[in-house]
Amino acid sequence: MHSASLPCELTVQSELGGRAYPVLPNPPDKRGLRSSTPQPSPAPIFGESKQAEPPHLDRIQQQNTKSAKRAPPTASNMAHVATGKPVGGSKEQSGGGLRYPTSGKTIYHRPLNRSKTSELSQASFAYLFSEMISYAQKRVTGIQDLEKRLNLQGHPIGLKLLDLLLIREPARTQARPLNIIALLHFIKINIWQHLFGRQADRLEKSSNPDTPDEYMIIDNEPLVNAYVSVPREMSQLNCAAFVAGIIEGVCDGAAFPARVTAHSVGGKEEGEMWPGKTVFLVKFQPEVLEREALIGKG
């Protein structure tokens, strides 16, 4: 009798567990007939069969196990943050986390004099400065507010620039300015040379006896205004207020508090030699003049 007449409920006895398993009907051959020998379904050797898990689940479990075994950060584990080297002398890993150069030195290990003679692209500076002006212009209501924002952007640069240039000076001349004239000469020569590659054009004191606390640093052609086009309705705007903020930061860092503003004095008529001439008016606080008087008496 062919297997086609076998009932589907036919079962076979397992040799291991004595458990009955249903017989699966055999597929027909090319002639459309089935085999007479029933083929039982595979029986498990030990207990119930377990469905195999996808391989990606195994990898996720292994990663979770490794993460659970990691020790919490301690002082020894974080030592490489301060030294710039991995703990235990291990090599730099290409995975996630902080990366350190093979030499073990970071930007804080570089000497300050390395970039002493380095230069910045003028086009790059002009693009960056134009974006700074656009950023400040969107948040102001008038010309004075815009100049004040530019001044505030330059003030922290002056504070840091003073310390940087003093550290780069030789040890025998590494001293902070102790009077107004020494400070203004430091700004006219050292600060301008570092920022613009040349000295400021002139340094003057106010000839008005009513304002003995006012000094003027004159720049015939400020670099920050070279690529700035001021519209007609904002003709009073002088973007060199950014440089005025740097000067003010240097004065505050040297313990000579002052208020610095930028004023355009160049003529707009044709044939003017210096149409962008700018005067940086430095007005010191009254306590600075009092200290100068005491030092002069001493």
C-alpha positions, 0 to 999 in steps of 0.5 A: 500500500502506498503512503498516500493511503496512510492517515495523517494521525500515524505516529512513530515511537521515539527510541530515547524518550518513548514519546510519540511524534507525528509522521510528516507526509513525504513529498511526492516524487516526479511521478506524483507518488509518495514513498511508502516509508514514513519519515518521522519528524526530528526528535530532540536529543535532550529535552525540548528543542530550543529555537536558535536566536538571531546572531545580532541578538548575541552580539547585543548581549555580549556588548551589554555584558562587557558594559556591565563589567566595566568599572566606574570612573575613578581617579586612576582611570581619569589620570589620562585626562590630565596627562594626555596618556592612556592608563597603563601605557596602553596604545591609543584605541581607534574606538569611541572616546577621547583621542590623544596624539601618539606623543602624549602632548595636547594643545596645552603642552605647546609653547606659547612662542610657537605662533609668535610669527604666524600670520592669518589670512586677511580674507579669512579674517574679513569673512569672520569679522563680517559675520560678527557684524551681521550677528551683532546687527540682528540684535540691536536697535541703533548704531550705538547699540551695535558699536557697544556689542562690537566693543564687548566682543573685543574686550575679552580678547584684550584681557588675554592678549595682555598676558600673552604678550607679557609672557613672550617678553624676555625675563628682564623686560617682563614687567607690566606697565606702571604708568599711563604713558608706558601702557599707551606705548605698549598698546601702540607698538606691541598690541598693534604689531601683534594684531596688524603687523605694524605700529599705530600711526600716532599717540596724542594727549588731549590739549584741552585742559578740562580733559586731562584724562583723555588720550588718542591713538590714531590709525590712518587705515584700520584693517577691520574697516578695509572690507566694510561698506557702511550704508548711507543711513548708518554713516556714523557707524565705525566698526573699529569699535571692536578694536576699541574693545580690545584696547579697553580690555588691555587697559582693564587687565593692566589695572588702568580702567578706561572707556575707549571709543572709536571715531571716524575723522577722515573726510569723504570728499574726493582726494582725501588721503586717509578717508578711513582715518580713525581716532581711538579715544581713551578716557581713563577713570579718575582713580587712575589719574589720582594714582599717577599724581601720587607716583609723580610726587614720590 
